[in-house]
Amino acid sequence: MIEIKVPELAESITEGTVASWLKQPGDHVEKGEAIVELETDKVNIEVPADESGTLDEQLAAEGDTVQVGQVIARLSSGTGGGTAVATKTKTEVATETAPAPAETKVEAVGEAKKVERREEHVASPGKGPIATPAARKLAREKGIDLSAIQTNDPIGRINVHDVTSHESKPAPTPQAPKAPAAAPQPAASGKDEERIKMTRRRQTIANRLVEVQQTAAMLTTFNEIDMSAVMALRKRRQEKFIKDNDVKLGFMSFFTKAAVAALKRMPYLNAEIQGNEIVLKKYYDIGIAVSAPDGLVVPVVREADRKNFGEIEKDILHLADKARNNKLGLSDLTGGTFTITNGGVFGSLLSTPILNGPQVAILGMHSIQLRPIAIDAETMENRPMMYVALSYDHRIVDGREAVTFLKHIKDMIEDPEQLLFEA
């Protein structure tokens, strides 16, 4: 019997959710073929078979939370139907139909086991609250009644964190028994509603955004950029750029190069806080926010300071394609030092981007609009203008540094020739 275990996912990831089973009991599986897809806080991972065989049983249902190292499936070695063939070889004198009852019994036992496991993970109303196996085990060890534990899980499932949080609370003072609470009733208006369970990634995004706002002293400063020079340069060089690099020259490469140059001048924006220390990063791995089907992700362009415009554009295109097809790996998402997000692709005129912790700064781009600009005291012109925003952690970045940083970005985009010398 071959056990399929949850592999090591990443240093900071200890559990995942069974997103979908790619193979069902009885299916033959080749070595290296994916059996199950796991959803983690950052990416989806396919777990392959270490050896060829037949999938005998699934030890976790879709939607269950599983821990690293946990056995989630078992394979029998050999090709599909190997058990039945072996039985027949040893009892050649038996009739051809003899193995049928045995096979039926094995299948029935397998189904019974799967039903038992499913009932363990999804309790019926009469069997008490819903809880993960790990939470049930911990509650038993601590002597805690699961029905007394409160949880913030969207479907009411109790996890290990809920148990430990409940244990740390002071014991409530005894109170007179109260009448049982009435079951939730549908809205009197009869309005149609739908409840959708949040995916693990959406829950992680929500928790991290709230955590950043609660821990960082976040502030945002703004400026606006005249995009005339960059747009004229793109128009002049686009055809040759595509021919040389097989990718279009976009705005993102200009802002990436400008951000690197500005970070070199203002190093505290390319840092993070660890305890009571500030870690200044001497490398420039720029995260590019991308909207994916399951939520916002931030893949990283590595060593952006050492790449030319063509290489940056190719990296961004490649990472965005992987994000939209759910093919990003953990290595694509970790280790960024600064982030750029472009709400302008959706038509946003102005926003205050939220920090991508543990980073201490994020640059927000927005849509380009023609606006009347005073060229001098007597002349007005319509110019393509973009608002830019810089959110930063005021714990280590002062207002002077933030405003100066954004001014450097503005100057380099309005005079892109500076990028030849600065970046």
C-alpha positions as CSV (number, residue, x, y, z in Angstrom):
1,M,0.0,0.0,0.0
2,I,1.4,3.4,-1.0
3,E,0.5,6.4,1.1
4,I,0.0,9.8,-0.5
5,K,0.9,12.6,2.0
6,V,0.6,16.4,1.9
7,P,4.1,17.6,0.8
8,E,6.1,20.4,2.3
9,L,4.5,23.5,0.9
10,A,6.6,26.4,2.1
11,E,8.4,27.6,5.2
12,S,5.4,29.6,6.4
13,I,2.6,27.3,5.2
14,T,1.7,24.3,7.4
15,E,-1.7,23.4,6.0
16,G,-3.9,23.5,2.9
17,T,-7.4,22.8,1.6
18,V,-8.4,19.9,-0.7
19,A,-9.5,21.9,-3.7
20,S,-10.4,18.9,-6.0
21,W,-9.6,15.3,-6.4
22,L,-8.2,14.7,-9.9
23,K,-8.5,10.9,-9.5
24,Q,-11.3,8.8,-8.0
25,P,-11.1,5.5,-6.2
26,G,-10.5,2.7,-8.7
27,D,-8.6,5.0,-11.2
28,H,-5.2,3.9,-12.3
29,V,-2.5,6.4,-11.6
30,E,0.9,6.7,-13.3
31,K,4.1,7.7,-11.4
32,G,4.3,11.5,-11.4
33,E,0.6,11.9,-12.4
34,A,-1.4,14.4,-10.3
35,I,-3.9,12.9,-7.9
36,V,-5.2,15.9,-5.9
37,E,-5.1,19.7,-6.1
38,L,-4.5,21.5,-2.8
39,E,-5.2,25.2,-2.3
40,T,-2.8,27.0,0.0
41,D,-2.7,30.6,1.2
42,K,-0.8,31.7,-1.9
43,V,-1.1,29.1,-4.8
44,N,-2.7,25.9,-5.8
45,I,-0.4,22.8,-5.8
46,E,-1.0,19.5,-7.5
47,V,0.2,16.4,-5.5
48,P,1.6,13.7,-7.8
49,A,1.9,9.9,-7.2
50,D,5.4,8.7,-6.2
51,E,4.7,5.3,-7.8
52,S,2.2,3.8,-10.3
53,G,-0.8,2.1,-8.9
54,T,-4.6,2.2,-8.4
55,L,-6.2,4.7,-6.1
56,D,-7.9,2.7,-3.3
57,E,-9.2,5.4,-1.0
58,Q,-9.4,9.1,-0.4
59,L,-8.8,10.1,3.2
60,A,-10.0,13.7,2.9
61,A,-13.0,15.2,1.2
62,E,-13.0,18.3,-1.0
63,G,-13.0,21.4,1.2
64,D,-11.2,19.6,4.1
65,T,-8.2,21.3,5.7
66,V,-5.1,19.0,5.7
67,Q,-1.8,19.4,7.5
68,V,1.7,19.0,6.0
69,G,2.7,15.3,6.3
70,Q,-0.9,14.1,6.7
71,V,-1.9,11.0,4.7
72,I,-4.7,11.9,2.3
73,A,-4.9,8.9,0.0
74,R,-3.7,5.3,-0.5
75,L,-2.7,3.5,-3.6
76,S,-2.3,-0.2,-4.2
77,S,0.9,-0.9,-6.2
78,G,0.7,-2.2,-9.8
79,T,-1.7,-1.6,-12.6
80,G,-5.5,-1.2,-12.3
81,G,-7.3,-4.3,-11.3
82,G,-4.1,-5.9,-10.0
83,T,-5.8,-7.4,-6.9
84,A,-8.5,-9.2,-8.9
85,V,-5.9,-10.6,-11.3
86,A,-3.7,-11.9,-8.5
87,T,-6.7,-13.7,-6.9
88,K,-7.7,-15.3,-10.2
89,T,-4.1,-16.6,-10.8
90,K,-4.0,-18.3,-7.4
91,T,-7.4,-20.0,-7.9
92,E,-7.4,-21.0,-11.5
93,V,-9.7,-23.9,-10.7
94,A,-12.4,-21.5,-9.5
95,T,-15.1,-20.3,-11.7
96,E,-14.8,-16.9,-13.5
97,T,-17.5,-15.3,-11.4
98,A,-16.0,-16.3,-8.0
99,P,-14.1,-13.0,-7.5
100,A,-17.2,-10.9,-7.9
101,P,-18.6,-11.1,-4.4
102,A,-15.2,-10.3,-2.9
103,E,-14.8,-7.3,-5.1
104,T,-18.3,-6.1,-4.1
105,K,-17.4,-6.5,-0.4
106,V,-14.2,-4.5,-0.8
107,E,-16.0,-1.8,-2.6
108,A,-18.8,-1.7,0.1
109,V,-16.2,-1.5,2.9
110,G,-14.4,1.3,1.0
111,E,-17.6,3.2,0.6
112,A,-18.4,2.7,4.3
113,K,-15.0,4.1,5.3
114,K,-15.5,7.1,3.0
115,V,-18.9,7.8,4.6
116,E,-17.4,7.6,8.1
117,R,-14.7,10.0,7.2
118,R,-17.1,12.4,5.5
119,E,-19.3,12.3,8.6
120,E,-16.3,13.0,10.8
121,H,-15.5,16.2,8.8
122,V,-19.1,17.4,8.2
123,A,-21.1,16.8,11.3
124,S,-24.9,16.6,11.0
125,P,-26.9,19.0,13.2
126,G,-27.6,16.2,15.6
127,K,-24.0,15.4,16.2
128,G,-22.7,18.7,17.4
129,P,-20.7,21.5,15.8
130,I,-18.6,21.2,12.7
131,A,-14.8,21.0,13.5
132,T,-11.6,19.9,11.9
133,P,-10.1,16.6,13.1
134,A,-7.2,18.4,14.6
135,A,-9.5,20.8,16.5
136,R,-11.6,17.9,17.8
137,K,-8.5,16.1,19.0
138,L,-7.1,19.2,20.8
139,A,-10.5,19.9,22.4
140,R,-10.7,16.3,23.7
141,E,-7.2,16.7,25.2
142,K,-8.0,20.0,26.8
143,G,-11.4,18.8,28.1
144,I,-13.2,21.6,26.1
145,D,-16.8,21.3,24.9
146,L,-16.8,22.1,21.2
147,S,-20.3,23.6,21.4
148,A,-18.9,26.3,23.8
149,I,-16.3,27.5,21.2
150,Q,-17.0,30.5,19.0
151,T,-15.5,30.7,15.5
152,N,-15.3,33.3,12.8
153,D,-15.2,30.7,10.0
154,P,-17.7,31.5,7.2
155,I,-19.3,28.1,7.5
156,G,-19.0,27.8,11.3
157,R,-16.2,25.2,11.2
158,I,-14.1,25.2,14.4
159,N,-10.3,25.0,13.8
160,V,-7.3,24.6,16.1
161,H,-6.9,28.4,16.5
162,D,-10.5,28.7,17.8
163,V,-9.8,26.0,20.4
164,T,-6.6,27.6,21.7
165,S,-8.3,31.1,21.7
166,H,-11.2,29.7,23.7
167,E,-8.7,28.1,26.2
168,S,-7.0,31.4,26.9
169,K,-10.2,33.2,27.7
170,P,-11.2,33.5,31.4
171,A,-13.9,31.0,32.5
172,P,-17.4,32.7,32.4
173,T,-19.3,33.2,35.7
174,P,-22.2,30.9,36.1
175,Q,-25.5,32.2,34.9
176,A,-29.1,31.2,35.1
177,P,-30.1,28.9,32.2
178,K,-31.6,30.7,29.3
179,A,-34.2,29.6,26.9
180,P,-32.7,28.2,23.7
181,A,-32.1,30.7,21.0
182,A,-34.5,30.6,18.1
183,A,-33.1,29.3,14.8
184,P,-32.3,32.0,12.2
185,Q,-35.3,32.9,10.2
186,P,-35.4,34.0,6.6
187,A,-35.7,37.7,6.0
188,A,-39.3,38.9,6.3
189,S,-39.0,40.6,2.9
190,G,-38.4,37.2,1.2
191,K,-35.3,38.6,-0.6
192,D,-33.2,36.1,-2.5
193,E,-29.8,35.5,-1.0
194,E,-26.9,33.2,-1.6
195,R,-24.1,32.2,0.8
196,I,-20.7,31.3,-0.8
197,K,-17.9,29.9,1.2
198,M,-14.7,32.0,1.0
199,T,-11.8,30.2,-0.6
200,R,-8.7,29.7,1.5
201,R,-6.9,32.3,-0.6
202,R,-9.6,34.9,-0.2
203,Q,-9.6,34.4,3.6
204,T,-5.8,34.8,3.6
205,I,-6.1,38.0,1.6
206,A,-8.7,39.4,3.9
207,N,-6.8,38.5,7.0
208,R,-3.5,40.0,5.7
209,L,-5.1,43.2,4.6
210,V,-6.7,43.7,8.0
211,E,-3.5,42.7,9.8
212,V,-1.5,45.3,7.8
213,Q,-3.9,48.1,8.7
214,Q,-3.8,47.1,12.4
215,T,0.0,46.8,12.7
216,A,1.4,49.5,10.3
217,A,1.2,53.3,10.7
218,M,0.0,53.6,7.1
219,L,-0.2,56.9,5.3
220,T,-0.6,57.9,1.7
221,T,0.9,60.8,-0.3
222,F,-0.1,61.8,-3.9
223,N,1.2,63.5,-7.0
224,E,0.3,63.7,-10.6
225,I,2.5,63.0,-13.7
226,D,2.3,64.4,-17.2
227,M,2.6,61.3,-19.4
228,S,3.2,63.2,-22.6
229,A,6.9,62.4,-22.9
230,V,6.5,58.6,-22.2
231,M,3.6,58.3,-24.5
232,A,5.5,60.0,-27.3
233,L,8.5,57.8,-26.7
234,R,6.4,54.6,-26.8
235,K,4.8,55.7,-30.0
236,R,8.2,56.3,-31.6
237,R,9.9,53.1,-30.4
238,Q,7.0,50.6,-30.2
239,E,7.5,49.0,-33.6
240,K,11.2,48.4,-33.2
241,F,10.8,47.4,-29.5
242,I,8.3,44.7,-30.5
243,K,10.6,43.5,-33.3
244,D,13.6,43.2,-30.9
245,N,11.8,41.8,-27.9
246,D,8.6,40.1,-29.2
247,V,6.6,42.0,-26.6
248,K,4.9,45.5,-26.4
249,L,6.5,48.4,-24.6
250,G,4.1,49.2,-21.8
251,F,4.0,51.8,-19.0
252,M,4.9,49.3,-16.3
253,S,8.5,48.9,-17.3
254,F,9.0,52.7,-17.1
255,F,7.5,52.8,-13.6
256,T,9.5,49.7,-12.5
257,K,12.8,51.3,-13.6
258,A,11.8,54.6,-12.1
259,A,10.9,52.9,-8.8
260,V,14.3,51.1,-8.6
261,A,16.1,54.4,-9.2
262,A,14.0,56.2,-6.5
263,L,14.5,53.3,-4.0
264,K,18.3,53.6,-4.4
265,R,18.0,57.2,-3.3
266,M,15.5,56.4,-0.5
267,P,16.6,53.0,0.8
268,Y,14.2,53.0,3.8
269,L,11.3,52.4,1.4
270,N,13.1,49.2,0.3
271,A,13.1,47.7,3.8
272,E,11.0,45.9,6.4
273,I,10.7,45.8,10.2
274,Q,11.8,42.7,12.1
275,G,11.3,43.0,15.8
276,N,13.1,46.1,16.9
277,E,15.4,46.2,13.8
278,I,15.1,47.7,10.3
279,V,16.3,45.4,7.5
280,L,17.5,47.4,4.5
281,K,17.3,45.4,1.3
282,K,20.3,45.9,-1.1
283,Y,18.4,44.1,-3.9
284,Y,15.4,45.1,-5.9
285,D,12.7,42.4,-6.3
286,I,9.6,44.4,-7.4
287,G,6.2,42.9,-6.9
288,I,3.6,43.5,-9.6
289,A,0.0,43.3,-8.5
290,V,-2.1,41.1,-10.8
291,S,-5.8,40.4,-10.7
292,A,-6.3,36.6,-10.8
293,P,-9.6,34.6,-10.9
294,D,-9.2,33.8,-7.2
295,G,-8.1,37.2,-6.0
296,L,-5.3,39.6,-6.2
297,V,-1.8,38.1,-6.3
298,V,1.6,39.8,-6.4
299,P,4.2,37.9,-8.4
300,V,7.8,39.3,-8.2
301,V,10.1,40.5,-10.9
302,R,13.5,39.5,-9.6
303,E,16.6,41.8,-9.8
304,A,14.7,44.5,-11.6
305,D,17.7,46.8,-11.3
306,R,19.7,44.4,-13.6
307,K,17.1,44.0,-16.3
308,N,16.4,46.1,-19.3
309,F,12.9,47.3,-20.5
310,G,12.4,44.2,-22.7
311,E,13.3,41.8,-19.9
312,I,11.0,43.5,-17.5
313,E,8.1,43.5,-19.9
314,K,8.6,39.8,-20.7
315,D,8.7,38.9,-17.0
316,I,5.5,40.9,-16.3
317,L,3.7,39.3,-19.2
318,H,4.8,35.8,-18.2
319,L,3.9,36.2,-14.6
320,A,0.5,37.7,-15.4
321,D,-0.3,34.8,-17.7
322,K,0.7,32.3,-15.0
323,A,-1.5,34.2,-12.5
324,R,-4.6,34.1,-14.8
325,N,-4.1,30.4,-15.4
326,N,-3.5,29.6,-11.8
327,K,0.1,28.3,-12.5
328,L,2.1,30.6,-10.2
329,G,4.5,28.8,-7.9
330,L,5.5,29.8,-4.4
331,S,8.8,31.0,-5.7
332,D,7.0,33.5,-7.9
333,L,5.3,35.1,-5.0
334,T,7.8,35.3,-2.2
335,G,10.6,37.7,-1.3
336,G,9.4,41.0,-2.9
337,T,10.9,44.2,-1.5
338,F,8.5,46.8,-3.0
339,T,5.2,46.6,-4.9
340,I,3.6,48.4,-7.8
341,T,-0.2,48.2,-8.4
342,N,-2.0,49.6,-11.4
343,G,-5.7,50.3,-10.8
344,G,-5.8,52.3,-14.0
345,V,-6.3,49.1,-16.0
346,F,-9.8,49.0,-14.4
347,G,-10.4,52.7,-14.8
348,S,-9.5,53.8,-11.3
349,L,-8.7,57.6,-11.2
350,L,-7.4,57.7,-7.6
351,S,-7.0,55.3,-4.7
352,T,-5.0,54.6,-1.6
353,P,-3.2,51.2,-2.0
354,I,-2.8,49.0,1.1
355,L,0.7,47.8,2.0
356,N,1.8,44.4,1.0
357,G,3.3,43.3,4.3
358,P,6.0,43.0,5.4
359,Q,7.0,45.6,2.8
360,V,6.8,49.2,4.0
361,A,5.8,51.0,0.7
362,I,3.6,50.4,-2.3
363,L,3.2,52.6,-5.5
364,G,-0.2,53.0,-7.0
365,M,-0.7,53.9,-10.7
366,H,-4.0,55.1,-12.1
367,S,-5.8,55.8,-15.3
368,I,-4.5,58.4,-17.8
369,Q,-6.9,61.3,-18.5
370,L,-6.7,64.4,-20.6
371,R,-6.8,67.4,-18.2
372,P,-6.2,71.2,-18.8
373,I,-2.8,72.0,-17.4
374,A,-1.4,75.5,-16.9
375,I,1.8,75.6,-18.9
376,D,2.6,79.2,-17.8
377,A,0.6,82.2,-16.6
378,E,-1.0,82.7,-20.0
379,T,-1.1,79.2,-21.6
380,M,-3.3,76.2,-20.9
381,E,-3.0,72.8,-22.6
382,N,-4.8,69.5,-22.4
383,R,-2.2,66.9,-21.2
384,P,-2.5,63.2,-20.5
385,M,-2.2,63.1,-16.7
386,M,-1.9,60.3,-14.2
387,Y,-2.4,60.5,-10.5
388,V,0.1,58.4,-8.5
389,A,-0.1,57.4,-4.9
390,L,2.5,56.1,-2.5
391,S,1.3,54.3,0.7
392,Y,4.0,53.8,3.3
393,D,4.6,52.7,6.8
394,H,5.2,55.8,8.9
395,R,7.0,53.8,11.6
396,I,10.2,53.9,9.5
397,V,9.5,56.1,6.6
398,D,9.1,59.9,7.2
399,G,6.9,62.2,5.2
400,R,9.9,63.9,3.7
401,E,11.3,60.6,2.3
402,A,7.9,59.5,1.0
403,V,7.2,62.8,-0.8
404,T,10.7,63.0,-2.2
405,F,10.5,59.4,-3.5
406,L,7.2,60.2,-5.3
407,K,8.8,63.4,-6.7
408,H,11.7,61.4,-8.1
409,I,9.2,59.0,-9.8
410,K,7.4,62.0,-11.3
411,D,10.6,63.6,-12.6
412,M,11.8,60.5,-14.3
413,I,8.6,59.6,-16.0
414,E,8.1,63.2,-17.3
415,D,11.8,63.1,-18.5
416,P,12.3,59.4,-19.4
417,E,15.9,60.1,-20.6
418,Q,16.8,60.4,-16.9
419,L,16.2,56.6,-16.7
420,L,19.3,56.0,-18.8
421,F,21.4,57.5,-16.1
422,E,19.4,56.8,-12.9
423,A,18.3,53.2,-13.4
